[in-house]
Each structure stands twice: as C-alpha cells, then as structure tokens.
Amino acid sequence: MSLTSQEDPIVEIHSGLLKGRNRHGVQSFFDIPYAAPPTGELRFAPPKSPIPWDEIRDAQRPGKAAPQLPGEGLTNRIPVPWDEDCLRLNVTTPNADNKKRPVYVWIHGGGYLSGQGAIPWYDGTSFAADHDIVTVSINYRLGALGFCNLASSFPKENILASSGLHGTMDQIAALEWVQENISVFGGDPEKVTIGGESAGAFSVCNLLASPATDGLFHQAIAQSGAAHHIHSPEDSAAIADSFLAELDNPSLDELRSLPVSKILEAQHRVIDNDGNRDFGVDAFYPSWGGEVLPRPPSELISESAGSHIPLLIGTNEDEMSLWGITSFDDETTERYIQRITKNSENFKSVYKKRLGEVQPGWLGCAISSDWVFRIPAVRVAESREAFDSKTFMYKFSWDSTAFDGQLGAAHALEIPFTFNVLDRPGVTLFIGEGPRPDALARTMHDAWATFIKVGNPSTEKLGEWPIYDSETRTVMNFDDECSLLFDPEAEERMLWHQLR
C-alpha cells in the first residue's frame, strides 16, 4: 500500500507503515529496520527478522551508523554517531507507486570497520530523478561485531558457527528485505543490481560467490574491490583468540554484556598488532567457511559461481595514494615493495617504463595499487570468461588537484562521479579546486545507470563497451577524454602471474 501526498509519502511494508519525505523531486525513506536489533542475545548472532511496529514510523531522517571508531584516513577521520541497533537501510525512489523500476542496492566501504549507508555521497537522487531507478543504501555490522570468527573459541555455541560472516549475512538479509518490500517503493524485485566500493566491492564479490544469494540480485558492480580479501578459518580463529585475550577472555555472556566501546577498543588493538595489514587484509575482514561461503570466493567464482550475473568491475589508477604512499621516500618505498615481492628491482624497472623518473612514493603506489586492487579485479574477470560471463572492466584515471596533486586518481575518488554528486559536502576537498568535472560525472553516472537498467554500460556518449576477455582485455578508461584501452599496462600485469 502507498499513500503519497506533496508533503509526506506513506507506505506500508511487511513490518508496518513508514512516513518518508519529498525532496528534490524524489521520495526518500530513511533508517528502515531490515532486521532485529543485533543486541543482547543477538550480539554475535545471525540477523533475525525485523520487529513489526504498530504506529506510523518516521522515516524522514537518516539514522546512525554501525559501531565504529574514527580512523586515520581522509574519508573516515571524523567521528560519526553510531548505535549497536544499526541494521537499517534507506530508499530513494522517483515515486512509491506500482511501477516496476530497476533497483540499485549500494553497500558502503570502509575496510569493514567504518562507513554507513546514509551519507551524501551515496545519495540516489540523480538515479531516481534522471534515470527512474530506485536506490537502496544499507548499514551492516562492522569489525568484531560483524566479522569475528568466534566458532572455535566457543565450540558448543551453534549460533556462533557463522560469526565470521555475520556482517555478510546482514547484507543478505537486506537483499531479502528488498525482495519482500521494494515493490511498495516502485521497484522491481526481479531487476536488482548490487554495487559497492572497496569493502563494499569485496562484499559484492563475496555475495556473487555465495550459494546463499541465488535469486536475490541479477547484476553487480564492484568498484575497487574483488575476491581476494578474505581470511581463512584458521587465520580468523587466531584473530578471535587475540581479540578475546585483549578482553581478558570473557565468557559469551560477559562478551554480550560488555559496553560496545570496550569491544571497539579491543578490536583496534588487535588490528594495530596484526601482521597482515601491509597486504591489504586487516583483522576482522570476513572469513570463509560454512554455508554462506564454503570456500574462498575466488575459488567459487572460478568454478562458475555468479557466472550468469553481468558484472561491471574496475579500479582507480592511483588507489593507494589515499593512504599517503605517494609521499614515501626511497627507503620507505623499498621496504614497502619488498613486503609485496622479493623481486623488487625487476618490478621497479618494469613500472618505471610507464611512470618515468617519478618520486619513489608514486612507484610504490603503482605497485601496491595493482597488488591490492587491479590484479584481483583482473583475476575475477579472467575466471568468469570460461563461462561466457558478461564482465565489463573500467579504469578511472582522472587526477584530483587536491593536496598538491598527491592523490592522483585515488581510492574512492570515483564514487561521487558514479552517483553524480560532485556538489555534495566534502567532495571539493577530495577532487580539488578548479573547473568541476561535471561532464565526466554525467558520463560515468549515465554508464552506471544504463548498466543497472540493461546489464550493459554502453551509452551513446561512450559507444560500444565490449565484454572483457583475455584476447583483447578491453577496458573503458574514464578521464577528461574517455576511451577504450586494450590490455593496458600489459607488461606490469604479466609480472603478477603466479604471484597474485
């Protein structure tokens, strides 16, 4: 049921009535519970069905994030309001009517430690107003609360068997909510695209690989993330042991009654002492094992999981600049590269052919960006080729002028382009001063919207965008001038054979 007026649209979903609001010519509904509060006995438990309500629920304002501490990066350094009762989502629609529109479900990034669905960069207004698409953005449990594998620490507690993937199961619960409720908002449950950036893109690939997501989505977009970033059961169990030791080895009842702040502080002490940090997989990333992800997602994808799902995947040219790597000196850069490969001299020699005599940090940035992001994306595309899957690959090369040019085409820079929100708060700080690249934002946004609608990102502006295959390795490059690239950085790519 949907009752809309100029002021307050009201809809009825399975859990009860919601009052949203009209803004900028579209309708928005915020802070909608898609699962029960994961508190008390449900802390460290799989998500449960949302609790119904009797009155009209106010859905006119964004809610709080999942529990998190501020980080040291450009995009996560500011503290945000949070609440353990965090399993909420947001919907932006052209109109809550009976029309069956394509649906875009967005999974935020933040290294599985920070972020939330309701920030201005993820505003679906342009998708709704310009392309008649319904956008959903979600929260999910983060850090230890969402991804601490406590199964071996409490072997008699069956509810903890899947605890290394409860954040992923939250995402699945949100997709199930979409299947049950999105038609009320004018969306088509048979035309759902999932998308995400960074940890959100890792999540997209985990969901693509999972046997538990059959029928929940029909297309996928992975921005700066693929299928490599996950722990084994053994590694995640060791992380859980360290986490519990930081808390003086509490019982399960004690663990569930601890203040959330104590859990956050303990998880960050574990991360600070974790040896995997330099290789792109922090503590409290998901861990495979069990029904949701029985084996590593890269293996499942190589065996045809998700092969029928069209996939748009890609990376930014200077991903790792976001973490300050471009300012490294010679000695720091050498140590950094050697953590990735012992053959550092050969790697530097090959990358210098393209980069020239740049500052050493830019060399480290190029090599580590490939290690963490580009090569895993290439491997996903290669795996899918055997099953005639539709995989479209992009590269984002537009350089920010911010911070004296030290960002280049940094990690996360493409997000406001794909949502067409260059006018939102904080974007200018990231893209820098100068003429705003609105034309590129419209071009990217139109390509994303076209993919969401028809499963192919080709547009009149871009022309035909061929499927990625190992013969041509065609990549769409997004810059002031967009063009197709054929096997870009081939010699660099071949360095990673059998290494990544």
Buried (B, 14 or more C-beta within 10 A) or exposed (E): EBEBEEEBBBBBBEBBBBBBBBEEEBBBBBBBBBBBBBBEEBBBBBBBBBEEEEEEBEBBEBBBBBBBBEBEBBBBEEEBEBBBBBBBBBBBBBBBBEBBBBBBBBBBBBBBBBBBBBBBBBBBBBBBBBBBBBBBBBBBBBBBBBBBBBBBBBEEBEBBBBBBBBBBBBBBBBBBBBBBBBBBBBBBBEBBBBBBBBBBBBBBBBBBBBEBBEEBBBBBBBBBBBBBBBBBBEBBBBBBBBBBEBBEEEEBEEBBEEEBEEBBEBBBBBBEEBEBEBBBBBBBBBBBBBEBBBEBBBBBBBEEBBBEBBBBBBBBBBBBBBBBBBBBEEEBBBEBBEEBBEEBEEBBEBBEEEBEEBBBBBBBBBBBBBBBBBBBBBBBBBBBBEBEBBBBBBBBBBBBEBBEEBBBBBBBBBBBBBBBBBEBEBBBEBBBEEEBBEEBBBBBBBBBBBBBBEBBBBBEEBEEBBBBBEEEBBBBBBBEEBEBBEBBBEEBBEBBEEEB
